[in-house]
Structures are given as C-alpha cells and as structure tokens.
Amino acid sequence: MYKIYMVGGAKGVGKTSLTTIVSLDLGLARIETGRLLTEYFKDKPSIDFKEYVTQRILDNERDLVLDTHFAQYSPYAEENMPFERALNQENLFGLAGKFDISLCLLKLNPEELLKRRLNDTKRRVIVPKLILEELAFNQRASEIYSAELDKPVFRLENNDFIQTKLQIEEWITLLSRSK
C-alpha cells in the first residue's frame, strides 16, 4: 500500500515551500492541490473539484506528499462563512482504499500569518478575524479527517523553517518505516 503524507493548513503557513523541499529531499512524489485548482479551471472537466483532486491523487503509483488544505476557504472570504472540508468523506475513504494516509496540520500563530500575508503577492485574506476563522476551520477539518481515518494528526507550528522542515522529514521517515 502506498502512503500519503497529507500536509494541510491555512493559506500562507508554509506548506508549499516545505512540501517542495521535503519531497525532493526524501525522493517522494508531490501534489499541490492549489496547482490542481488552476489545472481544473483550465481543463474544465465535467466532475466537481473534489472528485478531480481525488482522481489525480489516485493516479499516482508511489508514496507522495500532499500539499493541501483540510478546509476549503475562499480568498474572497466573508465573516461567518459556512465550514466546508476540502475532501468529502467519500473522497477521503476512496484515497484510503489505495493509500495509507498520515495527517500533518501545519500551523502558524495568527499575528505571524498576517505579517506573511501582508508581504505576499497572492490574494489572501488579511482580515485578522477571518484569519482566525481559517485557522480554526483547518484545525476542525483535520480533526474530522483524523476521526474518520482513526489516525492521529501530527500538529506542527512553523516558527522556524529549517526546524519545521527537519521535523516533517523525521515524521515521514518514522512513518515510512512502519510499512
């Protein structure tokens, strides 16, 4: 059974930078759901986005690092948006049929996340209250995934890039030995 090391969290916590380097260092495939969104709108498939993501992941025949969000959150967010997980239970269980899924929630304190977003060229929410909501949504969704998969969530605060990279690599290495 192949493995997915699912690294999720709010936009701007460092998932893309970390998963890119970690996947190269460990020789793992990598999928970034943000990039899949761009492809999805370009390809205009007849299936919904969650199904598209699930199928693209299922097409892999090796262990991989998945750079994702546990909860969907629009860059045009408004206060009190409804909670929505990024993958439905059906999609998650479909992946679990082929992959042993391990979960990592990458976090960042709200003040630091706001600073990063203010210096970022991407269009991301910069309203402190909405940042807190986005962080909470990803926390909540990771707990739902954890309960459904009966797997713990490795929670990691990205305060120091090098240290966080090493911790993710150590986490993956330990899990890869449990094949």
TORPA-4810 file (N, C-alpha, C, O; in nm, 3 decimals):
<nodes>
NODE_1_0.085_-0.117_0.000_0.000_0.000_0.000_0.090_0.124_0.000_0.185_0.134_0.077_M
NODE_2_0.057_0.216_-0.088_0.130_0.343_-0.094_0.089_0.432_0.022_-0.013_0.410_0.087_Y
NODE_3_0.172_0.534_0.047_0.146_0.627_0.157_0.124_0.768_0.104_0.186_0.811_0.007_K
NODE_4_0.033_0.839_0.171_0.016_0.983_0.150_0.052_1.050_0.281_-0.002_1.017_0.386_I
NODE_5_0.143_1.144_0.272_0.176_1.229_0.385_0.105_1.361_0.359_0.157_1.448_0.288_Y
NODE_6_-0.014_1.376_0.416_-0.101_1.490_0.389_-0.063_1.605_0.481_-0.083_1.599_0.603_M
NODE_7_-0.006_1.711_0.422_0.035_1.828_0.498_-0.064_1.939_0.464_-0.065_1.993_0.354_V
NODE_8_-0.147_1.972_0.563_-0.252_2.070_0.540_-0.243_2.186_0.637_-0.170_2.181_0.736_G
NODE_9_-0.318_2.289_0.606_-0.323_2.406_0.692_-0.374_2.525_0.615_-0.405_2.516_0.496_G
NODE_10_-0.382_2.637_0.683_-0.431_2.760_0.622_-0.335_2.810_0.515_-0.218_2.771_0.510_A
NODE_11_-0.386_2.896_0.430_-0.303_2.955_0.325_-0.196_3.043_0.387_-0.225_3.128_0.472_K
NODE_12_-0.071_3.022_0.344_0.039_3.106_0.390_0.118_3.054_0.508_0.209_3.122_0.556_G
NODE_13_0.085_2.933_0.558_0.159_2.881_0.673_0.292_2.818_0.633_0.373_2.784_0.720_V
NODE_14_0.316_2.801_0.503_0.444_2.748_0.457_0.437_2.610_0.395_0.541_2.547_0.373_G
NODE_15_0.318_2.561_0.366_0.301_2.425_0.313_0.376_2.402_0.182_0.447_2.303_0.167_K
NODE_16_0.360_2.492_0.090_0.419_2.473_-0.043_0.571_2.471_-0.038_0.634_2.382_-0.095_T
NODE_17_0.629_2.568_0.028_0.776_2.572_0.039_0.828_2.447_0.109_0.923_2.384_0.062_S
NODE_18_0.765_2.411_0.220_0.811_2.295_0.297_0.792_2.165_0.222_0.884_2.083_0.215_L
NODE_19_0.674_2.143_0.164_0.650_2.015_0.096_0.734_2.002_-0.030_0.770_1.890_-0.068_T
NODE_20_0.765_2.112_-0.095_0.851_2.105_-0.214_0.990_2.055_-0.176_1.042_1.963_-0.239_T
NODE_21_1.048_2.114_-0.075_1.183_2.074_-0.032_1.184_1.934_0.028_1.272_1.854_-0.003_I
NODE_22_1.087_1.906_0.113_1.081_1.774_0.177_1.064_1.663_0.074_1.130_1.560_0.083_V
NODE_23_0.977_1.683_-0.023_0.956_1.579_-0.125_1.082_1.556_-0.207_1.113_1.442_-0.242_S
NODE_24_1.155_1.662_-0.238_1.282_1.648_-0.311_1.387_1.578_-0.225_1.456_1.488_-0.273_L
NODE_25_1.398_1.619_-0.100_1.497_1.558_-0.010_1.471_1.409_0.012_1.566_1.330_0.020_D
NODE_26_1.345_1.370_0.021_1.311_1.231_0.051_1.277_1.148_-0.074_1.247_1.029_-0.062_L
NODE_27_1.280_1.210_-0.191_1.252_1.137_-0.315_1.108_1.093_-0.328_1.080_0.985_-0.381_G
NODE_28_1.016_1.175_-0.281_0.873_1.143_-0.287_0.804_1.224_-0.395_0.847_1.334_-0.428_L
NODE_29_0.697_1.169_-0.448_0.613_1.246_-0.538_0.546_1.356_-0.455_0.537_1.345_-0.333_A
NODE_30_0.499_1.460_-0.521_0.431_1.569_-0.452_0.315_1.619_-0.537_0.327_1.635_-0.658_R
NODE_31_0.204_1.641_-0.470_0.088_1.701_-0.535_0.048_1.823_-0.453_0.040_1.816_-0.331_I
NODE_32_0.023_1.932_-0.523_-0.022_2.056_-0.459_-0.164_2.083_-0.506_-0.188_2.104_-0.625_E
NODE_33_-0.258_2.082_-0.413_-0.399_2.099_-0.454_-0.425_2.238_-0.509_-0.515_2.255_-0.592_T
NODE_34_-0.349_2.338_-0.467_-0.365_2.471_-0.524_-0.333_2.473_-0.673_-0.399_2.541_-0.751_G
NODE_35_-0.231_2.398_-0.712_-0.195_2.389_-0.854_-0.303_2.311_-0.931_-0.333_2.341_-1.047_R
NODE_36_-0.360_2.210_-0.863_-0.468_2.134_-0.927_-0.589_2.222_-0.955_-0.660_2.200_-1.053_L
NODE_37_-0.613_2.320_-0.869_-0.725_2.411_-0.891_-0.705_2.489_-1.021_-0.799_2.507_-1.098_L
NODE_38_-0.583_2.534_-1.045_-0.552_2.605_-1.170_-0.575_2.513_-1.290_-0.637_2.554_-1.388_T
NODE_39_-0.527_2.390_-1.281_-0.546_2.293_-1.390_-0.695_2.263_-1.410_-0.742_2.251_-1.524_E
NODE_40_-0.767_2.252_-1.302_-0.910_2.222_-1.308_-0.985_2.328_-1.389_-1.066_2.295_-1.475_Y
NODE_41_-0.958_2.455_-1.361_-1.026_2.561_-1.434_-0.979_2.569_-1.579_-1.055_2.612_-1.666_F
NODE_42_-0.857_2.530_-1.605_-0.806_2.527_-1.742_-0.869_2.411_-1.820_-0.912_2.428_-1.934_K
NODE_43_-0.872_2.292_-1.757_-0.925_2.171_-1.823_-1.077_2.170_-1.832_-1.133_2.110_-1.924_D
NODE_44_-1.144_2.234_-1.737_-1.290_2.237_-1.729_-1.352_2.097_-1.739_-1.435_2.072_-1.826_K
NODE_45_-1.312_2.006_-1.649_-1.369_1.871_-1.653_-1.516_1.871_-1.610_-1.566_1.967_-1.552_P
NODE_46_-1.583_1.761_-1.641_-1.726_1.751_-1.610_-1.753_1.702_-1.468_-1.868_1.679_-1.431_S
NODE_47_-1.649_1.684_-1.387_-1.666_1.641_-1.248_-1.635_1.757_-1.154_-1.571_1.855_-1.194_I
NODE_48_-1.680_1.746_-1.029_-1.653_1.855_-0.936_-1.507_1.852_-0.891_-1.437_1.754_-0.912_D
NODE_49_-1.464_1.961_-0.830_-1.323_1.977_-0.796_-1.274_1.870_-0.698_-1.164_1.819_-0.715_F
NODE_50_-1.353_1.836_-0.598_-1.311_1.736_-0.501_-1.290_1.600_-0.568_-1.197_1.527_-0.533_K
NODE_51_-1.374_1.568_-0.661_-1.359_1.442_-0.735_-1.235_1.449_-0.826_-1.162_1.351_-0.839_E
NODE_52_-1.211_1.564_-0.886_-1.094_1.585_-0.971_-0.966_1.565_-0.891_-0.875_1.495_-0.935_Y
NODE_53_-0.958_1.626_-0.773_-0.841_1.612_-0.686_-0.822_1.466_-0.648_-0.711_1.413_-0.657_V
NODE_54_-0.930_1.402_-0.606_-0.922_1.262_-0.565_-0.869_1.175_-0.679_-0.781_1.091_-0.657_T
NODE_55_-0.920_1.196_-0.799_-0.875_1.116_-0.913_-0.728_1.141_-0.946_-0.654_1.047_-0.977_Q
NODE_56_-0.686_1.265_-0.941_-0.545_1.298_-0.970_-0.452_1.231_-0.868_-0.343_1.186_-0.904_R
NODE_57_-0.494_1.226_-0.742_-0.412_1.159_-0.640_-0.411_1.009_-0.664_-0.306_0.945_-0.655_I
NODE_58_-0.527_0.953_-0.695_-0.536_0.808_-0.718_-0.454_0.763_-0.838_-0.417_0.646_-0.846_L
NODE_59_-0.427_0.853_-0.932_-0.347_0.820_-1.050_-0.200_0.791_-1.016_-0.127_0.738_-1.099_D
NODE_60_-0.157_0.824_-0.895_-0.017_0.804_-0.853_0.008_0.661_-0.810_-0.076_0.597_-0.748_N
NODE_61_0.125_0.613_-0.844_0.166_0.477_-0.810_0.291_0.478_-0.723_0.381_0.395_-0.741_E
NODE_62_0.296_0.572_-0.631_0.409_0.579_-0.538_0.370_0.662_-0.416_0.267_0.728_-0.416_R
NODE_63_0.453_0.657_-0.315_0.430_0.739_-0.196_0.438_0.886_-0.235_0.515_0.923_-0.323_D
NODE_64_0.358_0.969_-0.168_0.360_1.109_-0.204_0.331_1.200_-0.086_0.270_1.160_0.013_L
NODE_65_0.376_1.324_-0.101_0.346_1.432_-0.008_0.235_1.513_-0.073_0.246_1.554_-0.188_V
NODE_66_0.128_1.535_0.002_0.015_1.612_-0.049_0.010_1.747_0.022_-0.012_1.753_0.142_L
NODE_67_0.031_1.853_-0.053_0.023_1.992_-0.005_-0.122_2.033_-0.024_-0.168_2.049_-0.137_D
NODE_68_-0.195_2.051_0.087_-0.339_2.070_0.076_-0.392_2.161_0.185_-0.318_2.210_0.271_T
NODE_69_-0.520_2.182_0.180_-0.595_2.249_0.286_-0.694_2.147_0.337_-0.757_2.077_0.258_H
NODE_70_-0.709_2.137_0.466_-0.808_2.045_0.521_-0.949_2.102_0.504_-1.046_2.028_0.492_F
NODE_71_-0.959_2.234_0.504_-1.089_2.300_0.486_-1.080_2.393_0.366_-0.976_2.452_0.338_A
NODE_72_-1.192_2.404_0.295_-1.197_2.499_0.184_-1.219_2.638_0.241_-1.296_2.657_0.334_Q
NODE_73_-1.149_2.732_0.183_-1.163_2.869_0.230_-1.134_2.961_0.113_-1.024_2.959_0.057_Y
NODE_74_-1.231_3.041_0.077_-1.219_3.129_-0.039_-1.128_3.248_-0.011_-1.126_3.300_0.100_S
NODE_75_-1.052_3.292_-0.111_-0.973_3.415_-0.094_-1.065_3.537_-0.083_-1.021_3.645_-0.045_P
NODE_76_-1.192_3.519_-0.117_-1.290_3.626_-0.109_-1.379_3.607_0.014_-1.497_3.641_0.014_Y
NODE_77_-1.320_3.551_0.118_-1.394_3.513_0.238_-1.466_3.631_0.301_-1.420_3.745_0.299_A
NODE_78_-1.579_3.597_0.356_-1.656_3.693_0.433_-1.678_3.633_0.571_-1.669_3.512_0.590_E
NODE_79_-1.706_3.717_0.665_-1.727_3.672_0.802_-1.840_3.568_0.808_-1.941_3.579_0.739_E
NODE_80_-1.820_3.469_0.894_-1.919_3.364_0.918_-1.953_3.280_0.796_-2.068_3.241_0.776_N
NODE_81_-1.852_3.253_0.714_-1.873_3.163_0.601_-1.900_3.024_0.654_-1.853_2.990_0.762_M
NODE_82_-1.975_2.943_0.581_-2.001_2.807_0.629_-1.875_2.722_0.621_-1.793_2.737_0.530_P
NODE_83_-1.860_2.633_0.718_-1.748_2.541_0.719_-1.765_2.438_0.608_-1.874_2.383_0.590_F
NODE_84_-1.658_2.413_0.534_-1.661_2.307_0.432_-1.524_2.242_0.428_-1.422_2.308_0.413_E
NODE_85_-1.524_2.112_0.440_-1.398_2.039_0.432_-1.351_2.031_0.288_-1.432_2.039_0.195_R
NODE_86_-1.221_2.016_0.269_-1.165_2.013_0.134_-1.197_1.883_0.061_-1.223_1.885_-0.059_A
NODE_87_-1.196_1.771_0.133_-1.236_1.643_0.075_-1.355_1.588_0.152_-1.355_1.589_0.276_L
NODE_88_-1.455_1.543_0.081_-1.568_1.479_0.147_-1.525_1.344_0.202_-1.420_1.292_0.165_N
NODE_89_-1.606_1.289_0.289_-1.577_1.158_0.347_-1.559_1.053_0.236_-1.470_0.969_0.245_Q
NODE_90_-1.642_1.058_0.136_-1.634_0.963_0.025_-1.499_0.973_-0.046_-1.437_0.871_-0.078_E
NODE_91_-1.453_1.095_-0.071_-1.323_1.115_-0.136_-1.210_1.064_-0.048_-1.118_0.997_-0.095_N
NODE_92_-1.218_1.097_0.081_-1.114_1.056_0.175_-1.106_0.904_0.184_-0.997_0.848_0.182_L
NODE_93_-1.221_0.838_0.193_-1.222_0.692_0.200_-1.176_0.629_0.068_-1.116_0.522_0.068_F
NODE_94_-1.205_0.696_-0.043_-1.155_0.648_-0.172_-1.003_0.647_-0.175_-0.942_0.553_-0.226_G
NODE_95_-0.943_0.752_-0.122_-0.796_0.758_-0.114_-0.743_0.654_-0.017_-0.640_0.591_-0.042_L
NODE_96_-0.813_0.636_0.095_-0.769_0.540_0.197_-0.775_0.396_0.148_-0.712_0.308_0.207_A
NODE_97_-0.849_0.370_0.041_-0.854_0.237_-0.017_-0.724_0.201_-0.088_-0.691_0.083_-0.101_G
NODE_98_-0.650_0.301_-0.132_-0.524_0.278_-0.204_-0.403_0.321_-0.123_-0.295_0.264_-0.137_K
NODE_99_-0.420_0.422_-0.039_-0.308_0.482_0.033_-0.327_0.471_0.184_-0.439_0.477_0.236_F
NODE_100_-0.216_0.453_0.254_-0.212_0.469_0.398_-0.190_0.619_0.420_-0.084_0.672_0.385_D
NODE_101_-0.288_0.686_0.475_-0.285_0.832_0.488_-0.239_0.874_0.626_-0.292_0.826_0.727_I
NODE_102_-0.141_0.962_0.631_-0.095_1.023_0.756_-0.119_1.172_0.746_-0.104_1.232_0.640_S
NODE_103_-0.158_1.232_0.860_-0.203_1.371_0.862_-0.107_1.461_0.940_-0.065_1.427_1.051_L
NODE_104_-0.074_1.575_0.881_0.007_1.676_0.949_-0.064_1.811_0.932_-0.088_1.855_0.820_C
NODE_105_-0.096_1.874_1.043_-0.154_2.008_1.040_-0.042_2.108_1.066_0.016_2.112_1.175_L
NODE_106_-0.013_2.188_0.965_0.089_2.291_0.977_0.021_2.419_1.023_-0.075_2.465_0.962_L
NODE_107_0.072_2.476_1.132_0.009_2.593_1.191_0.108_2.708_1.199_0.229_2.692_1.181_K
NODE_108_0.053_2.823_1.229_0.132_2.944_1.247_0.049_3.037_1.334_-0.073_3.042_1.320_L
NODE_109_0.113_3.110_1.423_0.032_3.199_1.506_-0.029_3.308_1.417_0.032_3.349_1.318_N
NODE_110_-0.149_3.353_1.452_-0.223_3.446_1.365_-0.148_3.574_1.332_-0.159_3.624_1.220_P
NODE_111_-0.073_3.629_1.426_0.000_3.754_1.400_0.108_3.733_1.294_0.124_3.816_1.204_E
NODE_112_0.180_3.623_1.304_0.284_3.593_1.205_0.222_3.564_1.069_0.275_3.606_0.966_E
NODE_113_0.110_3.493_1.068_0.042_3.464_0.942_-0.004_3.593_0.876_0.008_3.608_0.754_L
NODE_114_-0.057_3.686_0.953_-0.098_3.815_0.898_0.022_3.888_0.838_0.011_3.944_0.728_L
NODE_115_0.137_3.889_0.906_0.257_3.953_0.852_0.298_3.890_0.719_0.331_3.961_0.624_K
NODE_116_0.296_3.758_0.714_0.334_3.689_0.589_0.239_3.727_0.476_0.282_3.753_0.364_R
NODE_117_0.112_3.729_0.507_0.013_3.760_0.403_0.023_3.904_0.355_0.000_3.933_0.238_R
NODE_118_0.057_3.993_0.443_0.072_4.134_0.402_0.190_4.151_0.308_0.192_4.243_0.227_L
NODE_119_0.290_4.063_0.318_0.409_4.070_0.232_0.403_3.974_0.114_0.503_3.956_0.044_N
NODE_120_0.289_3.912_0.092_0.273_3.811_-0.012_0.202_3.872_-0.132_0.113_3.955_-0.117_D
NODE_121_0.241_3.829_-0.251_0.177_3.881_-0.372_0.047_3.807_-0.405_-0.029_3.854_-0.490_T
NODE_122_0.021_3.694_-0.341_-0.102_3.620_-0.366_-0.219_3.691_-0.300_-0.202_3.759_-0.199_K
NODE_123_-0.335_3.673_-0.357_-0.455_3.736_-0.300_-0.507_3.647_-0.187_-0.572_3.546_-0.212_R
NODE_124_-0.478_3.685_-0.065_-0.519_3.607_0.051_-0.587_3.698_0.152_-0.563_3.819_0.156_R
NODE_125_-0.670_3.638_0.233_-0.741_3.710_0.338_-0.641_3.775_0.432_-0.548_3.709_0.479_V
NODE_126_-0.659_3.904_0.461_-0.570_3.973_0.554_-0.647_4.036_0.671_-0.592_4.117_0.744_I
NODE_127_-0.771_3.999_0.687_-0.852_4.047_0.800_-0.827_3.953_0.918_-0.855_3.833_0.907_V
NODE_128_-0.775_4.004_1.029_-0.739_3.917_1.142_-0.850_3.821_1.186_-0.822_3.704_1.212_P
NODE_129_-0.973_3.868_1.194_-1.083_3.781_1.237_-1.103_3.665_1.138_-1.132_3.553_1.179_K
NODE_130_-1.088_3.693_1.010_-1.104_3.588_0.909_-0.985_3.492_0.908_-1.001_3.374_0.878_L
NODE_131_-0.867_3.542_0.940_-0.750_3.454_0.953_-0.773_3.355_1.067_-0.745_3.236_1.053_I
NODE_132_-0.823_3.405_1.178_-0.854_3.315_1.291_-0.956_3.209_1.251_-0.945_3.092_1.289_L
NODE_133_-1.055_3.250_1.174_-1.158_3.156_1.128_-1.097_3.050_1.035_-1.129_2.932_1.047_E
NODE_134_-1.011_3.093_0.944_-0.947_2.999_0.852_-0.860_2.898_0.927_-0.862_2.779_0.896_E
NODE_135_-0.784_2.946_1.025_-0.702_2.856_1.107_-0.792_2.756_1.182_-0.761_2.638_1.188_L
NODE_136_-0.902_2.806_1.237_-0.994_2.719_1.311_-1.060_2.616_1.218_-1.078_2.501_1.257_A
NODE_137_-1.095_2.658_1.096_-1.156_2.564_1.001_-1.060_2.450_0.967_-1.101_2.335_0.961_F
NODE_138_-0.933_2.482_0.945_-0.836_2.378_0.913_-0.813_2.285_1.032_-0.797_2.165_1.015_N
NODE_139_-0.811_2.341_1.152_-0.799_2.259_1.274_-0.919_2.164_1.283_-0.902_2.044_1.305_Q
NODE_140_-1.038_2.218_1.266_-1.160_2.137_1.276_-1.163_2.026_1.171_-1.194_1.911_1.201_R
NODE_141_-1.131_2.062_1.047_-1.133_1.962_0.939_-1.028_1.854_0.962_-1.053_1.736_0.935_A
NODE_142_-0.910_1.892_1.013_-0.807_1.790_1.039_-0.854_1.693_1.146_-0.823_1.574_1.139_S
NODE_143_-0.929_1.741_1.243_-0.983_1.654_1.347_-1.090_1.559_1.290_-1.100_1.444_1.333_E
NODE_144_-1.168_1.608_1.196_-1.268_1.523_1.130_-1.197_1.413_1.050_-1.234_1.296_1.061_I
NODE_145_-1.096_1.450_0.971_-1.019_1.351_0.895_-0.959_1.248_0.990_-0.963_1.127_0.963_Y
NODE_146_-0.903_1.297_1.101_-0.840_1.209_1.199_-0.940_1.107_1.254_-0.909_0.988_1.264_S
NODE_147_-1.057_1.152_1.288_-1.160_1.062_1.342_-1.205_0.961_1.238_-1.223_0.843_1.268_A
NODE_148_-1.223_1.006_1.115_-1.270_0.917_1.009_-1.166_0.812_0.971_-1.200_0.697_0.941_E
NODE_149_-1.040_0.850_0.973_-0.932_0.758_0.937_-0.879_0.681_1.057_-0.800_0.588_1.042_L
NODE_150_-0.921_0.721_1.176_-0.870_0.665_1.301_-0.718_0.677_1.305_-0.646_0.582_1.336_D
NODE_151_-0.670_0.799_1.273_-0.528_0.830_1.269_-0.504_0.960_1.345_-0.587_1.051_1.339_K
NODE_152_-0.393_0.971_1.416_-0.363_1.097_1.485_-0.320_1.205_1.386_-0.276_1.175_1.275_P
NODE_153_-0.331_1.328_1.428_-0.282_1.441_1.349_-0.151_1.487_1.413_-0.146_1.517_1.533_V
NODE_154_-0.046_1.493_1.332_0.081_1.549_1.375_0.067_1.700_1.360_0.059_1.750_1.248_F
NODE_155_0.066_1.772_1.471_0.048_1.917_1.468_0.186_1.984_1.481_0.266_1.950_1.568_R
NODE_156_0.209_2.077_1.392_0.342_2.136_1.385_0.331_2.286_1.362_0.268_2.331_1.266_L
NODE_157_0.392_2.363_1.449_0.395_2.509_1.436_0.517_2.547_1.354_0.630_2.508_1.386_E
NODE_158_0.496_2.624_1.247_0.605_2.663_1.158_0.667_2.795_1.203_0.651_2.898_1.137_N
NODE_159_0.737_2.791_1.315_0.804_2.911_1.366_0.942_2.930_1.307_0.990_3.043_1.295_N
NODE_160_1.007_2.820_1.269_1.141_2.823_1.213_1.144_2.727_1.096_1.128_2.606_1.114_D
NODE_161_1.165_2.780_0.976_1.154_2.699_0.854_1.242_2.575_0.857_1.195_2.464_0.830_F
NODE_162_1.370_2.591_0.889_1.464_2.477_0.887_1.422_2.372_0.989_1.421_2.252_0.959_I
NODE_163_1.388_2.416_1.108_1.346_2.322_1.213_1.218_2.249_1.173_1.206_2.129_1.195_Q
NODE_164_1.124_2.321_1.115_0.997_2.261_1.072_1.022_2.160_0.961_0.962_2.052_0.961_T
NODE_165_1.108_2.193_0.867_1.143_2.101_0.759_1.200_1.972_0.817_1.160_1.862_0.776_K
NODE_166_1.292_1.985_0.910_1.352_1.866_0.972_1.248_1.783_1.047_1.254_1.660_1.045_L
NODE_167_1.155_1.848_1.113_1.051_1.776_1.186_0.957_1.701_1.092_0.916_1.589_1.121_Q
NODE_168_0.924_1.762_0.979_0.839_1.693_0.881_0.913_1.574_0.823_0.856_1.466_0.808_I
NODE_169_1.041_1.592_0.790_1.119_1.481_0.735_1.132_1.368_0.836_1.125_1.251_0.799_E
NODE_170_1.150_1.401_0.962_1.160_1.298_1.066_1.026_1.225_1.080_1.023_1.103_1.093_E
NODE_171_0.917_1.299_1.077_0.782_1.240_1.084_0.760_1.142_0.969_0.714_1.030_0.991_W
NODE_172_0.792_1.185_0.848_0.774_1.099_0.731_0.865_0.976_0.740_0.822_0.864_0.712_I
NODE_173_0.990_0.996_0.778_1.084_0.884_0.789_1.035_0.780_0.889_1.041_0.661_0.861_T
NODE_174_0.988_0.824_1.004_0.935_0.731_1.104_0.814_0.655_1.050_0.803_0.533_1.069_L
NODE_175_0.723_0.725_0.983_0.605_0.659_0.929_0.639_0.565_0.815_0.574_0.461_0.798_L
NODE_176_0.740_0.599_0.735_0.776_0.514_0.621_0.834_0.381_0.667_0.826_0.282_0.595_S
NODE_177_0.892_0.380_0.785_0.947_0.255_0.840_0.838_0.160_0.887_0.865_0.042_0.909_R
NODE_178_0.719_0.209_0.902_0.609_0.125_0.954_0.532_0.057_0.841_0.415_0.023_0.858_S
NODE_179_0.595_0.038_0.727_0.529_-0.026_0.612_0.500_-0.171_0.640_0.444_-0.240_0.555_K
</nodes>
